[in-house]
Amino acid sequence: MKPATISGLFGDGERSIIMPGEFWRGATATGLAQGLRVHGNCVTPIEMAGYLPTKGNRAARALLRLTHGVASAAYNRAILRLAEQTDASLMLTCKGNLIANKTLKLLSSRGTKCVNYYPDYHFGHPKLPSGFLQAYDIIVTTKSFHVPYLQQLLGPERVACVPHGYAPDVHRPMFPVGNVDRYLWDISYVGIASPYKLEWLEGIARAFPDRSLAIFGNGWRAMASGSPLAPHVMGHSITGDFLAKAFELSRVNIAIHSGVDRKTGWRDLVSTRTFEIPACGGFMLHIGNDEVRALFDVGTEIDVFSSTSELNERIDHYLRNDDIRRSMIQRAFRRAVPRDSMDNRARDLLAVVNGRLPTPISAG
Amino acid sequence: MSLIDIDPPGIGGRAGSCQPIDAVAATEFWYGSTGDDLAIGLRQHGWNVHELDIGDFVVSGRSLPERLLSRATRPLTIRAFNRAILESIDQTNAKIFFTVKGSYINSDTLTEIGKRDVFRMVYYPDYHFDYPGFSESIFEHYDLIATTKSFQVDYLASLVGRDRVIFVPHGYSTLMGCGRRPEDSDAFVWDLCYIGNASKHKLSYLAAVADAFPQLRMIVVGNGWTKLAAGTPLERSVLGYPLVGDFLPRLVSRSRIAIAIHFGQSGAHGWEDLVSRRTFEIPAYGGFMLHIDNEEVRALYEVPDEIDIFSSPLDLVEKVELYLKSDSRRAEMAERAHRRAVPQYGLLARASRLDEEVRARLDIAGGNP
């Protein structure tokens, strides 16, 4: 008699999907995996941190860096093993850190299609092997400005664009939308430090010395040291429920991105924050560009700025006009939820994948 | 497969009339884990839960180099994990700390948490205490111990006092959703499935079934079976590796019969499981359950209206033969068991119990989430 096998477990239109990546609460991969499940798929996460821990003290991290090759090889072996064991028809990753091109080739040879949902505004990361873009069957980018470049590199049939989104089980309000009784901060920014952001935020610190300002994220202690921003640096990052709480309990949330990538000239237009802040019931002041204007009604749902003076003028206006600010929160929430959820992004991504990489007929 | 919906908060917010609670949780949070599901359940009651996943700190691979690496870095990574717990509590200003099992959380850390006037709670999911990175003496450092095992209550009470121990059973994972039994009986992939790690006690039951029904489409999923079942009639049914997460409801709902049997006696106290997560998962995921007999499972389900039980390998063989003959009877029983289990035997319901307990002890206003 035939030994036990799970072939036959997946009927027509059902996929077994492996997802190697990072799955902390609020991460793009976590939200996407949940969205794929909502649409009937069987998703097996492969947590990169289990092979190359992402947290720990300096000594532990230094030791782990020395053995990076062992850990990376183990991670790639696990991807291949789990593709086999779960009879995966699709490998979907967000960014694809540490996934070797050889692993992608071996997955293809067993019939597992490889898709990269790419969340960053440039491709130059040390954990990504050279030539990784060509090694995937499809690159689904979150950035509209990547599309012409990728289409030229890979051909139009291997490229699609599905924007970022918010995770419905994480980015959600605690209180009735627009009706927070007690705010913790007047102005907040959450994100990794960069010189470009520092310029904007220093301006706020100077203009509003008597307002409470909170800066969350990695790298700010060193970058803001000695600047007017230094007293407002919280000194740690914030994720998950407490990120949602910070957005909701700040009167004004600033959405700005890293500056221009020197190599490509690309710069972010929108990011996860663009969708997360309204979904959490937060009020958003976003750096102005055509893309954010196409997503939200500016002046009635969110507001935008394009210079330091304009940013400070808008902050002052909305801190003085609480009713207007609260009604805009409600309208932005209604606009974004559920339109921009990761459940909907998963649906759109599946439409791309199913249209271009049909599910193999079940062997069972 | 349909998912059990967790109501989106919508414009009304998720706290409802509850006073929000800020908490730090340090345990494993992989998809479908008890820690993940409890945190989800507590959030439904207005909790903000900052997750510290021990998996982000320690190397967990299985090959020799990975195990050596894990061992070499463990003292450093465990120290980092414990320090991160205290940092997270300070950064979030949390009033509650909770863990599932609490492996590698040391007494100094719990003492420091207590000094910050933070309430310390452990949800203990296992039937013995003999695990690496865990010692019974740690229990005295918790303000509330919720054990999933009724037989541990008196013992734990003797260690820390009756008022600090409650019994909160296991539950099924809501995220994994409900499986749906096929309407067409030909759509079943297997006649019988067993999901769980290998033990000699289990082998004696499952091998008897495999021996009695050589043509049975049977699948045994879990760690350790390849070696243990080698040379036995069960060998052909062994998948050879575990399947977790979304696979559980699919395996259960696409098998005519799902067996629930536990490890057998183990540990310093000689305890043995009466019920486990499978006791609640199989009916919740739409499966028909044959469960090893004991008073506890009889108190949870109507036998034989909802599930059936067995008390020996021969008894199991007879029940398998009986129930394979009648698709309609099994389907009716599975449907009744499903209605019994969902939602009251879910980890969301268990989280509600923990929320009530914490709010009552700390005098924090509850309400309708």
Interface residues (C-beta under 8 A of the other chain):
Chain A: M1 K2 P3 A4 T5 I6 G8 L9 F23 W24 R25 A33 Q34 R37 V38 G40 N41 C42 V43 T44 P45 E47 A49 G50 Y51 P53 T54 K55 G56 N57 A59 A60 L63 L64 T67 V70 A71 A74 R77 A78 Q85 T86 P168 D169 R172 P173 M174 F175 P176 V177 N179 M234 H236 I238 G240 D241 F242 A244 K245 G281 Q330 F333 R334 V337 P338 G364
Chain B: M1 L3 I6 P8 P9 I11 G12 G13 R14 A15 P20 D22 F29 W30 Y31 I40 R43 G46 W47 N48 V49 H50 E51 D53 G55 D56 F57 V58 V59 S60 G61 S63 P65 E66 L69 A72 T73 L76 T77 R79 A80 F81 R83 A84 E87 Q91 T92 L175 G177 V189 P214 Q215 M218 I219 V220 R236 S237 V238 L239 G240 Y241 L243 V244 G245 D246 F247 R250 L251 R254
